[in-house]
Amino acid sequence: MADVYDRHYAHDRGRVYYDHICDMALEDLPRDGRLLDLGCGTGLFMTRYLASGGTAAGLDISRGMIARARQRCNGCEVAVGTAEQIPYRDGTFDAVASILAFSYLQKPEAMLRESFRVLKPGGTIAVCTLGRNLLTALVPVIYRIGEKVHIRRIGMADFGEHYYRDGEIAALFAAIGFEDIRVRRCSFAHRDLHDPVFSLARKVEPFVEERIPQLAYNICVSAKKPD
Ligand SMILES: C[S@@+](CC[C@H](N)C(=O)[O-])C[C@H]1O[C@@H](n2cnc3c(N)ncnc32)[C@H](O)[C@@H]1O
């Protein structure tokens, strides 16, 4: 998937869509700290974090993704592994991020518990993932119908991803002991929309996120490990 993934997010609408999610995550993270990116994929977020002045390490379950991340992020420590069992000592990082990966985890509680462990006291976590709303609630149904009638799949593929409600994801963070939990909705313009609909959706995106967040389909959560 590494090639497909980079093609989706490196150019044009995909890049605009992806940058917007990254900007929201970066807003809540310390700029010059040591970051761990869980489910780092091809390293797209780590390069943005490096540009903001910090250092970054990445972990991903896919060898192909990690090979690409290694090429892209010269100087980053990257490794194959699961976010549910992090191979670092307690209190190693100032920040943990996970961009569009949390929804694919089979044990999200384990990822949060491990993130809490490897964060320094006062460290910050930012997770952006798929949110549940009226439209995304229909995605699994559409996948199933698409497979039955043999039409092209929607998006890249069906990975059995989970779409989170605001309260549901906040409760997961709170149960681990995180504090200052902030949940925001993100993204109204999707890269699969064609122009001029994409441009129009981008224009109204700030209004949607602020005033009608139930129409935005990604969810960004940030929180702190207590001092
Ligand atoms: C949609 S991609 C996002 C990649 C990257 N975070 C980005 O923003 O470009 C989801 C990533 O999560 C990774 N992933 C899925 N389950 C994982 C797990 N249990 N531990 C670590 N990575 C995982 C996948 O291999 C994939 O690279």
The ligand as an SDF file (V2000), in Angstrom:
LIG
                    3D

 27 29  0  0  0  0  0  0  0  0999 V2000
   -4.0490    5.2110    6.8710 C   0  0  0  0  0  0  0  0  0  0  0  0
   -2.3930    4.7910    7.2740 S   0  0  0  0  0  0  0  0  0  0  0  0
   -1.7820    6.2840    8.0410 C   0  0  0  0  0  0  0  0  0  0  0  0
   -0.2890    6.4000    7.9550 C   0  0  0  0  0  0  0  0  0  0  0  0
    0.3400    7.6620    8.5590 C   0  0  0  0  0  0  0  0  0  0  0  0
    0.0000    7.8260    9.9510 N   0  0  0  0  0  0  0  0  0  0  0  0
    0.0020    8.9000    7.8040 C   0  0  0  0  0  0  0  0  0  0  0  0
   -0.6210    9.7900    8.3630 O   0  0  0  0  0  0  0  0  0  0  0  0
    0.3600    9.0170    6.6220 O   0  0  0  0  0  0  0  0  0  0  0  0
   -2.6040    3.7020    8.6640 C   0  0  0  0  0  0  0  0  0  0  0  0
   -1.2990    3.0960    9.1270 C   0  0  0  0  0  0  0  0  0  0  0  0
   -1.5070    2.3840   10.3520 O   0  0  0  0  0  0  0  0  0  0  0  0
   -0.6650    1.2560   10.3450 C   0  0  0  0  0  0  0  0  0  0  0  0
   -1.1300    0.3050   11.3750 N   0  0  0  0  0  0  0  0  0  0  0  0
   -2.2730   -0.4120   11.3880 C   0  0  0  0  0  0  0  0  0  0  0  0
   -2.3470   -1.1610   12.5110 N   0  0  0  0  0  0  0  0  0  0  0  0
   -1.2220   -0.8800   13.2370 C   0  0  0  0  0  0  0  0  0  0  0  0
   -0.7070   -1.3270   14.4830 C   0  0  0  0  0  0  0  0  0  0  0  0
   -1.3700   -2.1990   15.2540 N   0  0  0  0  0  0  0  0  0  0  0  0
    0.4690   -0.8320   14.9120 N   0  0  0  0  0  0  0  0  0  0  0  0
    1.1820    0.0500   14.1610 C   0  0  0  0  0  0  0  0  0  0  0  0
    0.7480    0.5000   12.9610 N   0  0  0  0  0  0  0  0  0  0  0  0
   -0.4400    0.0570   12.5030 C   0  0  0  0  0  0  0  0  0  0  0  0
   -0.7640    0.7500    8.9090 C   0  0  0  0  0  0  0  0  0  0  0  0
    0.2790   -0.1320    8.5810 O   0  0  0  0  0  0  0  0  0  0  0  0
   -0.7300    2.0700    8.1390 C   0  0  0  0  0  0  0  0  0  0  0  0
    0.5830    2.4480    7.8060 O   0  0  0  0  0  0  0  0  0  0  0  0
  1  2  1  0
  2  3  1  0
  2 10  1  0
  3  4  1  0
  4  5  1  0
  5  6  1  0
  5  7  1  0
  7  8  2  0
  7  9  1  0
 10 11  1  0
 11 12  1  0
 11 26  1  0
 12 13  1  0
 13 14  1  0
 13 24  1  0
 14 15  1  0
 14 23  1  0
 15 16  2  0
 16 17  1  0
 17 18  1  0
 17 23  2  0
 18 19  1  0
 18 20  2  0
 20 21  1  0
 21 22  2  0
 22 23  1  0
 24 25  1  0
 24 26  1  0
 26 27  1  0
M  CHG  2   2   1   9  -1
M  END
$$$$
